[in-house]
Amino acid sequence: MNVLVDLGISIVKKVWDLVAPEDQAAIEAQMMTALGDMRATRKDTGEAHEARLAETLAMIAEAKKAQP
Amino acid sequence: MRSFVLTFLLGCALALTLTGCGKLPQLMKVNGTTAVAVTGAYRGLDIYDAKKMADIQATVKTGKPAEAEAQLNAYLPKYRIARTSVDVAAIAVEESALFIQQAKLMQGKARQQKIITWIATLTMAGADVVAKCAAIGIKIPGGAL
């Protein structure tokens, strides 16, 4: 009897996973938000690094030229 | 009757387990968590890079451009290794997000296996990001994988 009860509970849980689309939709929405944030941050930080590198290289080149 | 009910329930449990539907939300959660960690890694690397470049520029301003250039040449490969690792993790997140859309149309054991494989891939990619960032002294802000 206990086996049947455990099985019943297990099936109810699995059916709940299937029929609770709003939970999956909410999880997916959170995932998409995180994805968007990641894409924006990847782009912004890449551009920021390139800008800093260009500035630093320019400063080094200028300083070398100024040296006797 | 009892054995019929038991067999029926066992069959239902087996069918539901094999559909793997319950695992897709898990992959979505892992994907989202990894995306958050990768974002944190990009931000941590950005803060680190800003500080390093400022230090190198300060060296230039003290009239030592050759020394500054040497510092830059020593620093850039380390930055690029860390950045590449984070980019690889970002690509894994993107590809798994693409797979998630495809998985909605799939069924069966192959689907479940691919979901499990993606969860493992994302977990390893995230761990690699943490390790590569830690190797150059970066702690990912906001946390943990």
Backbone of each chain as ProteinMPNN parsed JSONL, in Angstrom:
{"seq_chain_A": "MNVLVDLGISIVKKVWDLVAPEDQAAIEAQMMTALGDMRATRKDTGEAHEARLAETLAMIAEAKKAQP", "coords_chain_A": {"N_chain_A": [[0.83, -1.215, 0.0], [1.921, 1.236, 0.84], [3.802, 1.525, -1.157], [2.2, 2.022, -3.338], [1.106, 4.457, -2.575], [3.403, 6.071, -2.49], [4.155, 5.914, -5.153], [1.954, 7.126, -6.311], [2.174, 9.739, -5.315], [4.566, 10.459, -6.509], [3.844, 10.421, -9.194], [1.894, 12.415, -9.263], [3.481, 14.62, -8.685], [5.118, 14.679, -10.957], [3.245, 15.065, -12.959], [2.382, 17.556, -12.209], [4.691, 19.043, -12.769], [4.465, 18.951, -15.5], [2.029, 20.201, -16.092], [2.11, 22.74, -15.081], [2.513, 25.246, -16.605], [2.909, 27.947, -16.204], [4.902, 28.152, -14.295], [7.162, 27.171, -15.664], [7.204, 29.02, -17.674], [7.749, 31.331, -16.252], [10.293, 30.735, -15.27], [11.641, 30.551, -17.676], [11.384, 33.174, -18.578], [12.941, 34.53, -16.701], [15.379, 33.418, -17.359], [15.744, 34.442, -19.951], [15.952, 37.164, -19.395], [18.337, 37.196, -17.929], [20.042, 36.349, -19.93], [19.88, 38.447, -21.786], [21.015, 40.5, -20.279], [23.589, 39.48, -19.967], [24.509, 39.508, -22.636], [24.528, 42.267, -23.203], [26.365, 43.181, -21.31], [28.665, 41.827, -22.082], [29.229, 43.008, -24.554], [29.479, 45.757, -23.841], [31.63, 45.738, -21.972], [33.653, 44.693, -23.527], [34.012, 46.692, -25.451], [34.758, 48.772, -23.743], [37.232, 47.857, -22.77], [38.743, 47.825, -25.151], [38.768, 50.55, -25.734], [40.191, 51.593, -23.51], [42.629, 50.3, -23.899], [43.467, 51.335, -26.373], [43.75, 54.01, -25.656], [45.79, 53.837, -23.731], [47.919, 52.775, -25.243], [48.268, 54.882, -27.017], [49.104, 56.875, -25.269], [51.538, 55.803, -24.401], [52.951, 55.76, -26.816], [53.043, 58.507, -27.419], [54.536, 59.448, -25.213], [56.948, 58.169, -25.625], [57.774, 59.355, -27.994], [58.177, 61.908, -27.076], [60.396, 61.655, -25.59], [63.93, 62.204, -25.399]], "CA_chain_A": [[0.0, 0.0, 0.0], [2.843, 2.38, 0.884], [4.42, 1.639, -2.494], [1.2, 2.678, -4.197], [1.006, 5.866, -2.152], [4.627, 6.753, -2.955], [4.058, 6.043, -6.617], [0.912, 8.123, -6.586], [2.74, 11.067, -5.04], [5.571, 10.708, -7.541], [3.142, 10.723, -10.455], [1.262, 13.735, -9.11], [4.563, 15.614, -8.795], [5.57, 14.755, -12.352], [2.165, 15.681, -13.736], [2.432, 18.979, -11.842], [5.773, 19.617, -13.582], [3.997, 19.051, -16.881], [0.856, 21.054, -16.297], [2.271, 24.073, -14.486], [3.276, 25.977, -17.611], [3.284, 29.286, -15.749], [6.195, 28.053, -13.628], [8.202, 27.045, -16.687], [7.252, 30.303, -18.386], [8.437, 32.289, -15.366], [11.715, 30.356, -15.266], [12.181, 30.911, -18.987], [11.47, 34.647, -18.631], [14.12, 34.895, -15.913], [16.542, 33.004, -18.149], [15.891, 35.39, -21.072], [16.438, 38.425, -18.817], [19.762, 36.989, -17.614], [20.724, 36.253, -21.23], [19.965, 39.813, -22.325], [21.975, 41.218, -19.443], [24.91, 38.936, -20.305], [24.889, 39.997, -23.974], [24.824, 43.707, -23.112], [27.588, 43.349, -20.524], [29.78, 41.335, -22.916], [29.485, 44.037, -25.565], [29.936, 46.995, -23.199], [32.955, 45.569, -21.364], [34.601, 44.515, -24.633], [34.269, 48.033, -26.003], [35.477, 49.552, -22.728], [38.623, 47.394, -22.766], [39.401, 48.296, -26.382], [38.961, 52.002, -25.592], [41.285, 51.79, -22.547], [43.873, 49.816, -24.518], [43.843, 52.331, -27.389], [44.195, 55.209, -24.93], [47.065, 53.529, -23.09], [48.921, 52.656, -26.309], [48.506, 56.243, -27.529], [49.89, 57.578, -24.243], [52.897, 55.249, -24.438], [53.571, 56.224, -28.069], [53.307, 59.948, -27.232], [55.608, 59.618, -24.218], [58.198, 57.697, -26.257], [58.149, 60.402, -28.966], [58.618, 63.106, -26.345], [61.685, 61.399, -24.953], [65.075, 62.522, -26.262]], "C_chain_A": [[0.864, 1.264, 0.0], [3.499, 2.615, -0.461], [3.466, 2.376, -3.432], [1.084, 4.161, -3.872], [2.218, 6.652, -2.662], [4.603, 6.97, -4.459], [3.061, 7.126, -7.012], [1.447, 9.538, -6.41], [3.749, 11.442, -6.123], [4.913, 11.105, -8.862], [2.498, 12.109, -10.38], [2.307, 14.838, -9.28], [4.981, 15.788, -10.244], [4.501, 15.386, -13.235], [2.134, 17.177, -13.453], [3.511, 19.702, -12.639], [5.312, 19.863, -15.007], [2.933, 20.122, -17.055], [0.976, 22.423, -15.642], [3.085, 24.941, -15.439], [3.707, 27.352, -17.126], [4.605, 29.246, -14.999], [7.32, 27.987, -14.65], [8.333, 28.362, -17.435], [7.996, 31.343, -17.553], [9.939, 32.017, -15.336], [12.356, 30.784, -16.584], [12.336, 32.435, -19.119], [12.69, 35.139, -17.855], [15.396, 34.571, -16.691], [16.807, 34.012, -19.268], [16.406, 36.744, -20.587], [17.936, 38.324, -18.531], [20.589, 36.954, -18.894], [20.932, 37.638, -21.842], [21.002, 40.64, -21.592], [23.398, 40.781, -19.784], [25.396, 39.49, -21.638], [25.308, 41.463, -23.92], [26.149, 43.931, -22.391], [28.808, 42.906, -21.321], [30.2, 42.407, -23.912], [30.114, 45.276, -24.92], [31.356, 46.859, -22.641], [34.028, 45.345, -22.429], [35.008, 45.853, -25.221], [35.073, 48.881, -25.024], [36.948, 49.16, -22.692], [39.369, 47.922, -23.983], [39.7, 49.793, -26.296], [40.133, 52.296, -24.645], [42.619, 51.409, -23.164], [44.376, 50.831, -25.544], [44.41, 53.582, -26.728], [45.584, 54.989, -24.336], [48.181, 53.433, -24.121], [49.281, 54.038, -26.866], [49.382, 57.034, -26.556], [51.338, 57.116, -24.273], [53.635, 55.766, -25.673], [53.964, 57.698, -27.962], [54.514, 60.175, -26.32], [56.955, 59.2, -24.814], [58.706, 58.751, -27.244], [58.76, 61.596, -28.263], [59.993, 62.92, -25.722], [62.83, 61.702, -25.937], [65.705, 61.253, -26.81]], "O_chain_A": [[0.594, 2.224, -0.722], [3.727, 3.756, -0.862], [3.875, 3.236, -4.213], [0.978, 5.004, -4.762], [2.078, 7.753, -3.194], [4.968, 8.029, -4.97], [3.3, 7.924, -7.919], [1.209, 10.417, -7.238], [3.786, 12.579, -6.593], [5.375, 12.013, -9.553], [2.561, 12.88, -11.338], [2.057, 15.853, -9.929], [5.177, 16.911, -10.708], [4.813, 16.149, -14.149], [1.888, 17.976, -14.356], [3.302, 20.814, -13.126], [5.703, 20.841, -15.644], [2.933, 20.86, -18.04], [0.015, 23.192, -15.655], [4.21, 25.327, -15.126], [4.732, 27.877, -17.563], [5.365, 30.212, -15.056], [8.327, 28.681, -14.508], [9.437, 28.775, -17.79], [8.774, 32.136, -18.084], [10.752, 32.942, -15.371], [13.469, 31.31, -16.605], [13.306, 32.918, -19.703], [13.389, 36.052, -18.297], [16.359, 35.338, -16.686], [17.953, 34.393, -19.507], [17.195, 37.396, -21.27], [18.704, 39.233, -18.844], [21.706, 37.471, -18.932], [22.008, 37.958, -22.345], [21.77, 41.384, -22.202], [24.303, 41.611, -19.878], [26.552, 39.893, -21.764], [26.313, 41.855, -24.514], [26.957, 44.763, -22.803], [29.864, 43.534, -21.246], [31.389, 42.675, -24.086], [31.138, 45.78, -25.381], [32.185, 47.752, -22.815], [35.175, 45.756, -22.256], [36.187, 46.114, -25.459], [35.966, 49.624, -25.43], [37.819, 50.025, -22.595], [40.493, 48.41, -23.866], [40.759, 50.247, -26.731], [40.971, 53.148, -24.942], [43.619, 52.103, -22.98], [45.565, 51.149, -25.58], [45.412, 54.139, -27.175], [46.451, 55.858, -24.432], [49.274, 53.954, -23.9], [50.445, 54.323, -27.147], [50.283, 57.765, -26.966], [52.258, 57.928, -24.182], [54.798, 56.161, -25.589], [55.061, 58.092, -28.356], [55.392, 60.984, -26.618], [57.981, 59.817, -24.529], [59.907, 59.01, -27.325], [59.706, 62.216, -28.748], [60.67, 63.887, -25.372], [62.705, 61.483, -27.142], [66.682, 61.32, -27.555]]}, "seq_chain_B": "MRSFVLTFLLGCALALTLTGCGKLPQLMKVNGTTAVAVTGAYRGLDIYDAKKMADIQATVKTGKPAEAEAQLNAYLPKYRIARTSVDVAAIAVEESALFIQQAKLMQGKARQQKIITWIATLTMAGADVVAKCAAIGIKIPGGAL", "coords_chain_B": {"N_chain_B": [[-7.005, -6.935, -9.778], [-5.657, -5.122, -8.177], [-3.034, -5.61, -8.935], [-3.201, -4.786, -11.548], [-3.698, -2.022, -11.269], [-1.341, -1.267, -10.032], [0.531, -1.918, -12.019], [-0.329, -0.188, -14.007], [0.125, 2.319, -12.78], [2.888, 2.204, -12.448], [3.654, 2.109, -15.11], [2.787, 4.644, -15.986], [4.434, 6.302, -14.397], [6.945, 5.584, -15.362], [6.714, 6.361, -18.052], [6.366, 9.13, -17.782], [8.755, 9.818, -16.568], [10.587, 9.163, -18.55], [9.902, 10.999, -20.532], [11.188, 13.311, -19.884], [10.345, 15.858, -19.466], [10.353, 17.21, -17.081], [13.008, 18.001, -16.767], [13.716, 20.123, -18.394], [13.008, 22.715, -17.339], [14.91, 22.687, -15.332], [17.319, 22.828, -16.785], [16.902, 25.346, -17.881], [17.067, 26.887, -15.576], [19.734, 26.441, -14.833], [21.002, 27.486, -17.058], [20.224, 30.203, -16.838], [21.412, 30.843, -14.365], [24.117, 30.422, -14.957], [24.431, 32.356, -16.915], [24.125, 34.657, -15.353], [26.379, 34.415, -13.718], [28.415, 34.57, -15.637], [28.003, 37.159, -16.538], [28.678, 38.501, -14.185], [31.374, 37.814, -14.133], [32.338, 39.127, -16.428], [31.953, 41.749, -15.569], [33.59, 41.846, -13.286], [36.068, 41.397, -14.472], [36.2, 43.672, -16.026], [36.383, 45.745, -14.138], [38.834, 45.06, -13.006], [40.481, 45.313, -15.254], [40.222, 48.053, -15.776], [41.514, 49.141, -13.552], [44.129, 48.101, -13.829], [44.937, 49.234, -16.283], [44.836, 51.906, -15.562], [46.905, 51.983, -13.69], [49.078, 51.394, -15.365], [48.997, 53.584, -17.085], [49.582, 55.527, -15.212], [52.238, 54.941, -14.748], [53.302, 55.686, -17.218], [52.919, 58.439, -17.026], [54.769, 59.095, -15.115], [56.984, 59.34, -16.565], [58.051, 57.039, -17.66], [57.79, 55.38, -20.2], [58.7, 53.045, -21.475], [58.847, 51.171, -19.461], [56.175, 51.122, -18.779], [55.139, 50.055, -21.129], [56.234, 47.506, -21.056], [54.922, 46.531, -18.802], [52.323, 46.53, -19.777], [52.55, 44.665, -21.862], [53.047, 42.398, -20.375], [50.721, 42.144, -18.935], [48.525, 41.994, -20.795], [48.303, 39.325, -22.11], [47.417, 37.763, -19.921], [44.992, 38.958, -19.296], [43.634, 38.407, -21.673], [43.475, 35.617, -21.688], [41.768, 35.163, -19.514], [39.519, 36.591, -20.403], [38.855, 35.221, -22.757], [38.099, 32.763, -21.706], [35.771, 33.518, -20.356], [34.266, 34.377, -22.519], [33.961, 31.953, -23.885], [32.328, 30.576, -22.1], [30.09, 32.235, -22.264], [29.318, 31.759, -24.897], [28.615, 29.077, -24.674], [26.375, 29.349, -23.039], [24.687, 30.749, -24.795], [24.377, 28.844, -26.846], [23.166, 26.759, -25.474], [20.796, 27.973, -24.812], [19.641, 28.17, -27.294], [19.35, 25.459, -27.853], [17.451, 24.83, -25.913], [15.109, 25.952, -26.966], [14.804, 24.283, -29.173], [14.487, 21.873, -27.866], [11.96, 21.928, -26.831], [10.382, 20.914, -28.777], [11.109, 18.348, -28.938], [11.163, 14.851, -27.982], [11.513, 12.089, -25.678], [14.213, 9.772, -24.809], [16.634, 10.604, -25.894], [16.414, 13.347, -25.938], [16.285, 13.881, -23.185], [18.833, 13.03, -22.471], [20.447, 14.843, -23.855], [19.722, 17.185, -22.56], [20.742, 16.707, -20.001], [23.441, 16.555, -20.669], [23.911, 19.185, -21.516], [23.48, 20.55, -19.136], [25.663, 19.657, -17.666], [27.741, 20.646, -19.294], [27.379, 23.439, -19.082], [27.803, 23.774, -16.362], [30.495, 23.024, -16.136], [31.681, 24.969, -17.775], [31.092, 27.274, -16.352], [32.537, 26.772, -13.995], [35.125, 26.828, -15.008], [35.344, 29.511, -15.738], [35.268, 30.745, -13.217], [37.644, 29.691, -12.147], [39.638, 30.64, -13.959], [39.363, 33.391, -13.67], [39.915, 33.666, -10.957], [42.572, 32.952, -11.013], [43.88, 35.235, -11.851], [43.325, 36.849, -9.81], [40.71, 37.773, -9.635], [37.603, 38.216, -8.155], [34.368, 37.116, -8.671], [31.83, 39.458, -8.817], [28.842, 39.497, -6.851], [28.547, 36.861, -6.902], [28.079, 33.482, -6.917], [28.517, 30.337, -8.432]], "CA_chain_B": [[-7.285, -5.487, -9.905], [-4.563, -4.391, -7.51], [-1.817, -5.718, -9.754], [-3.443, -3.952, -12.734], [-3.501, -0.62, -10.86], [0.098, -1.095, -9.787], [1.2, -1.92, -13.321], [-0.718, 1.059, -14.681], [0.83, 3.436, -12.145], [4.308, 2.055, -12.788], [3.789, 2.5, -16.522], [2.665, 6.107, -16.055], [5.633, 6.899, -13.794], [8.054, 5.34, -16.298], [6.503, 7.2, -19.243], [6.606, 10.528, -17.43], [10.188, 9.974, -16.305], [11.328, 9.109, -19.803], [9.658, 12.158, -21.409], [12.218, 14.309, -19.568], [9.812, 17.22, -19.423], [10.735, 17.848, -15.829], [14.396, 18.44, -16.752], [13.938, 21.35, -19.173], [13.085, 23.86, -16.423], [16.196, 22.623, -14.628], [18.319, 23.365, -17.709], [16.644, 26.786, -17.965], [17.602, 27.506, -14.356], [21.202, 26.384, -14.912], [21.36, 28.454, -18.093], [20.081, 31.544, -16.254], [22.425, 31.01, -13.316], [25.42, 30.546, -15.618], [24.433, 33.683, -17.558], [24.365, 35.641, -14.281], [27.787, 34.28, -13.309], [29.246, 35.079, -16.741], [27.859, 38.621, -16.462], [29.505, 38.915, -13.051], [32.78, 37.659, -14.527], [32.653, 40.247, -17.333], [32.03, 42.991, -14.773], [34.796, 41.747, -12.456], [37.211, 41.567, -15.376], [36.183, 45.069, -16.455], [36.9, 46.528, -13.005], [40.254, 44.701, -12.922], [41.147, 45.893, -16.423], [40.263, 49.514, -15.589], [42.547, 49.427, -12.548], [45.441, 47.777, -14.415], [45.25, 50.25, -17.3], [45.102, 53.153, -14.842], [48.245, 51.827, -13.113], [50.05, 51.476, -16.467], [48.99, 54.986, -17.517], [50.294, 56.284, -14.17], [53.66, 54.697, -15.01], [53.652, 56.548, -18.368], [52.929, 59.829, -16.552], [55.992, 59.34, -14.332], [58.089, 59.474, -17.526], [58.668, 55.734, -17.927], [56.951, 54.7, -21.186], [59.213, 51.697, -21.782], [58.425, 50.321, -18.342], [54.717, 50.983, -18.918], [54.907, 49.139, -22.248], [56.558, 46.156, -20.564], [53.815, 46.142, -17.906], [51.169, 46.246, -20.641], [52.815, 43.406, -22.569], [52.941, 41.303, -19.39], [49.33, 42.076, -18.471], [47.528, 41.679, -21.835], [48.014, 37.899, -22.288], [46.639, 37.26, -18.772], [43.624, 39.455, -19.491], [43.018, 37.721, -22.825], [43.158, 34.233, -21.277], [40.563, 35.229, -18.685], [38.418, 37.06, -21.239], [38.493, 34.114, -23.664], [37.369, 31.777, -20.906], [34.424, 34.047, -20.108], [33.583, 34.35, -23.823], [33.597, 30.551, -24.167], [31.157, 30.29, -21.262], [28.964, 32.994, -22.835], [28.894, 31.034, -26.102], [27.925, 27.872, -24.198], [25.056, 29.793, -22.578], [23.892, 31.063, -25.993], [24.046, 27.601, -27.569], [22.205, 25.971, -24.702], [19.508, 28.664, -24.938], [19.13, 27.741, -28.611], [18.923, 24.064, -27.695], [16.212, 24.83, -25.112], [13.982, 26.19, -27.885], [14.648, 23.065, -29.978], [14.085, 20.763, -26.982], [10.506, 21.993, -26.599], [9.731, 20.139, -29.839], [11.66, 16.994, -28.92], [10.665, 13.947, -26.953], [12.222, 10.823, -25.551], [15.414, 9.609, -24.008], [17.713, 11.397, -26.495], [16.184, 14.706, -25.452], [16.687, 13.909, -21.781], [20.291, 12.894, -22.436], [21.034, 16.123, -24.304], [19.498, 18.167, -21.49], [21.717, 16.396, -18.948], [24.756, 16.928, -21.198], [24.006, 20.644, -21.491], [23.624, 20.973, -17.74], [27.061, 19.383, -17.318], [28.586, 21.574, -20.06], [27.271, 24.777, -18.492], [28.432, 23.725, -15.04], [31.962, 23.021, -16.337], [32.068, 26.274, -18.328], [31.038, 28.209, -15.229], [33.661, 26.482, -13.099], [36.34, 27.292, -15.699], [35.349, 30.973, -15.612], [35.648, 31.062, -11.833], [39.057, 29.328, -11.97], [40.504, 31.539, -14.754], [39.305, 34.719, -13.046], [40.631, 33.572, -9.676], [44.001, 32.844, -11.323], [44.46, 36.578, -11.914], [42.911, 37.587, -8.619], [39.394, 38.391, -9.747], [36.451, 37.544, -7.548], [33.196, 37.505, -9.454], [30.905, 40.16, -7.922], [27.471, 38.99, -6.814], [28.539, 35.596, -6.601], [28.5, 32.115, -6.902], [27.942, 29.429, -9.414]], "C_chain_B": [[-6.119, -4.661, -9.353], [-3.291, -4.422, -8.365], [-1.964, -4.892, -11.029], [-3.186, -2.481, -12.41], [-2.026, -0.329, -10.676], [0.861, -1.018, -11.101], [0.92, -0.624, -14.068], [0.059, 2.242, -14.12], [2.327, 3.403, -12.463], [4.57, 2.51, -14.224], [3.724, 4.003, -16.695], [3.934, 6.777, -15.542], [6.819, 6.779, -14.751], [7.932, 6.256, -17.515], [6.836, 8.65, -18.943], [8.079, 10.79, -17.17], [10.957, 10.053, -17.614], [11.055, 10.312, -20.705], [10.67, 13.26, -21.117], [11.679, 15.713, -19.452], [10.247, 17.947, -18.169], [12.14, 18.407, -15.845], [14.594, 19.757, -17.491], [13.935, 22.59, -18.28], [14.396, 23.879, -15.64], [17.308, 23.199, -15.505], [18.144, 24.875, -17.851], [17.234, 27.501, -16.754], [19.126, 27.543, -14.394], [21.705, 27.387, -15.94], [21.312, 29.871, -17.534], [21.147, 31.831, -15.212], [23.804, 31.208, -13.92], [25.535, 31.903, -16.308], [24.726, 34.776, -16.531], [25.829, 35.612, -13.848], [28.721, 34.834, -14.379], [29.191, 36.605, -16.759], [28.72, 39.17, -15.335], [30.982, 38.843, -13.384], [33.202, 38.79, -15.464], [32.835, 41.537, -16.536], [33.293, 43.001, -13.901], [36.047, 41.986, -13.282], [37.328, 43.017, -15.827], [36.776, 45.976, -15.379], [38.414, 46.321, -12.888], [41.041, 45.361, -14.043], [41.289, 47.414, -16.271], [41.388, 49.896, -14.621], [43.956, 49.206, -13.118], [45.866, 48.837, -15.415], [45.576, 51.585, -16.637], [46.513, 53.131, -14.241], [49.315, 51.995, -14.189], [50.15, 52.912, -16.97], [49.716, 55.873, -16.496], [51.804, 56.132, -14.356], [54.139, 55.561, -16.174], [53.831, 57.987, -17.889], [54.153, 60.138, -15.684], [57.217, 59.399, -15.247], [58.787, 58.161, -17.832], [57.839, 54.941, -18.942], [57.407, 53.277, -21.505], [58.767, 50.709, -20.711], [56.916, 50.064, -18.43], [54.391, 49.98, -20.027], [55.177, 47.693, -21.838], [55.447, 45.64, -19.65], [52.594, 45.744, -18.727], [51.342, 44.899, -21.345], [52.736, 42.199, -21.642], [51.482, 41.08, -18.997], [48.366, 41.539, -19.531], [47.269, 40.181, -22.041], [47.161, 37.322, -21.154], [45.183, 37.694, -18.911], [42.922, 38.652, -20.562], [42.648, 36.274, -22.494], [41.858, 34.234, -20.47], [39.349, 35.607, -19.53], [37.914, 35.958, -22.173], [37.68, 33.063, -22.924], [35.929, 32.236, -20.655], [33.614, 34.04, -21.407], [33.12, 32.929, -24.172], [32.353, 30.156, -23.36], [29.92, 31.008, -21.804], [28.421, 32.281, -24.07], [28.138, 29.763, -25.71], [26.505, 28.219, -23.725], [24.147, 30.066, -23.781], [23.444, 29.779, -26.695], [23.048, 26.761, -26.794], [20.832, 26.629, -24.731], [18.83, 28.295, -26.263], [18.598, 26.315, -28.532], [17.608, 23.984, -26.918], [14.994, 25.05, -26.001], [13.713, 24.945, -28.737], [14.064, 21.932, -29.132], [12.581, 20.755, -26.719], [9.751, 21.134, -27.614], [10.184, 18.681, -29.841], [10.993, 16.161, -27.837], [11.656, 12.813, -26.768], [13.539, 10.904, -24.814], [16.564, 10.461, -24.543], [17.636, 12.846, -26.024], [16.699, 14.858, -24.029], [18.21, 13.861, -21.655], [20.976, 14.199, -22.825], [20.872, 17.19, -23.231], [20.533, 17.962, -20.381], [23.118, 16.814, -19.393], [24.95, 18.443, -21.161], [24.177, 21.164, -20.073], [25.077, 20.784, -17.301], [28.0, 20.372, -18.015], [28.586, 22.968, -19.441], [27.963, 24.829, -17.129], [29.954, 23.781, -15.17], [32.44, 24.366, -16.857], [32.095, 27.32, -17.215], [32.205, 28.02, -14.276], [34.973, 26.971, -13.705], [36.468, 28.809, -15.595], [35.821, 31.38, -14.226], [37.141, 30.819, -11.637], [39.977, 30.307, -12.702], [40.506, 32.942, -14.161], [40.082, 34.713, -11.728], [42.138, 33.529, -9.906], [44.666, 34.216, -11.461], [43.885, 37.474, -10.823], [41.564, 38.264, -8.711], [38.358, 37.54, -9.032], [35.22, 38.043, -8.295], [32.205, 38.196, -8.529], [29.518, 39.567, -8.001], [27.437, 37.521, -6.918], [28.826, 34.423, -7.222], [27.864, 31.367, -8.041], [27.22, 28.299, -8.689]], "O_chain_B": [[-5.67, -3.679, -9.945], [-2.58, -3.426, -8.501], [-0.98, -4.358, -11.541], [-2.537, -1.775, -13.182], [-1.522, 0.71, -11.101], [1.728, -0.162, -11.278], [1.812, -0.039, -14.681], [0.585, 3.065, -14.87], [2.947, 4.437, -12.712], [5.553, 3.19, -14.516], [4.503, 4.58, -17.454], [4.451, 7.704, -16.165], [7.59, 7.722, -14.934], [8.915, 6.851, -17.955], [7.498, 9.323, -19.733], [8.597, 11.854, -17.508], [11.852, 10.882, -17.78], [11.88, 10.628, -21.562], [10.982, 14.06, -21.999], [12.45, 16.668, -19.35], [10.483, 19.155, -18.19], [12.455, 19.238, -14.994], [15.574, 20.452, -17.225], [14.796, 23.453, -18.454], [14.927, 24.944, -15.324], [18.142, 23.968, -15.027], [19.13, 25.607, -17.933], [17.822, 28.575, -16.878], [19.739, 28.548, -14.034], [22.713, 28.058, -15.72], [22.244, 30.651, -17.729], [21.717, 32.922, -15.175], [24.574, 32.053, -13.462], [26.596, 32.527, -16.293], [25.483, 35.706, -16.805], [26.443, 36.658, -13.637], [29.71, 35.494, -14.06], [30.208, 37.266, -16.97], [29.408, 40.177, -15.501], [31.759, 39.704, -12.972], [34.29, 39.348, -15.318], [33.752, 42.316, -16.794], [33.975, 44.02, -13.789], [36.967, 42.684, -12.855], [38.434, 43.531, -15.991], [37.573, 46.866, -15.676], [39.172, 47.272, -12.697], [42.125, 45.901, -13.822], [42.331, 47.988, -16.591], [42.118, 50.86, -14.852], [44.854, 50.021, -12.911], [47.011, 49.288, -15.405], [46.47, 52.307, -17.079], [47.225, 54.134, -14.277], [50.332, 52.652, -13.965], [51.243, 53.404, -17.249], [50.379, 56.843, -16.864], [52.558, 57.082, -14.145], [55.242, 56.106, -16.135], [54.772, 58.671, -18.291], [54.532, 61.299, -15.534], [58.349, 59.495, -14.772], [59.957, 58.145, -18.213], [57.241, 53.927, -18.581], [56.581, 52.405, -21.775], [58.37, 49.58, -21.001], [56.444, 48.952, -18.191], [53.486, 49.158, -19.885], [54.448, 46.778, -22.219], [55.076, 44.468, -19.709], [51.918, 44.761, -18.424], [50.41, 44.098, -21.417], [52.395, 41.1, -22.08], [51.066, 39.947, -18.754], [47.492, 40.729, -19.222], [46.106, 39.789, -22.14], [46.285, 36.49, -21.394], [44.262, 36.911, -18.678], [41.767, 38.257, -20.401], [41.63, 35.766, -22.963], [40.965, 33.42, -20.707], [38.278, 35.016, -19.39], [36.709, 35.785, -22.356], [36.697, 32.539, -23.448], [34.991, 31.443, -20.734], [32.421, 33.735, -21.399], [32.02, 32.736, -24.691], [31.449, 29.493, -23.871], [28.825, 30.446, -21.802], [27.208, 32.207, -24.266], [27.139, 29.412, -26.338], [25.558, 27.475, -23.981], [22.983, 29.665, -23.79], [22.284, 29.644, -27.086], [22.179, 26.12, -27.387], [19.813, 25.941, -24.681], [17.612, 28.132, -26.333], [17.535, 26.003, -29.07], [16.749, 23.16, -27.233], [13.961, 24.407, -25.812], [12.562, 24.591, -28.993], [13.255, 21.137, -29.611], [11.999, 19.712, -26.423], [8.635, 20.684, -27.355], [9.708, 17.876, -30.641], [10.357, 16.678, -26.918], [12.536, 12.602, -27.603], [13.925, 11.943, -24.278], [17.372, 10.979, -23.772], [18.653, 13.484, -25.749], [17.425, 15.794, -23.697], [18.798, 14.566, -20.835], [21.957, 14.608, -22.205], [21.771, 18.003, -23.013], [21.125, 18.922, -19.887], [23.89, 17.357, -18.603], [26.028, 18.926, -20.815], [24.929, 22.109, -19.837], [25.649, 21.652, -16.643], [28.942, 20.875, -17.402], [29.632, 23.598, -19.291], [28.624, 25.811, -16.793], [30.623, 24.49, -14.418], [33.486, 24.858, -16.434], [33.006, 28.145, -17.146], [32.794, 28.993, -13.804], [35.837, 27.474, -12.987], [37.563, 29.333, -15.39], [36.673, 32.257, -14.083], [37.831, 31.64, -11.032], [40.977, 30.756, -12.143], [41.54, 33.609, -14.151], [40.819, 35.653, -11.429], [42.903, 34.021, -9.076], [45.865, 34.354, -11.222], [43.954, 38.701, -10.908], [41.284, 39.209, -7.973], [38.242, 36.335, -9.257], [35.057, 39.242, -8.52], [31.771, 37.595, -7.546], [29.06, 39.178, -9.075], [26.35, 36.952, -7.018], [29.758, 34.327, -8.02], [26.8, 31.735, -8.54], [26.658, 27.413, -9.333]]}, "name": "protein", "num_of_chains": 2, "seq": "MNVLVDLGISIVKKVWDLVAPEDQAAIEAQMMTALGDMRATRKDTGEAHEARLAETLAMIAEAKKAQPMRSFVLTFLLGCALALTLTGCGKLPQLMKVNGTTAVAVTGAYRGLDIYDAKKMADIQATVKTGKPAEAEAQLNAYLPKYRIARTSVDVAAIAVEESALFIQQAKLMQGKARQQKIITWIATLTMAGADVVAKCAAIGIKIPGGAL"}
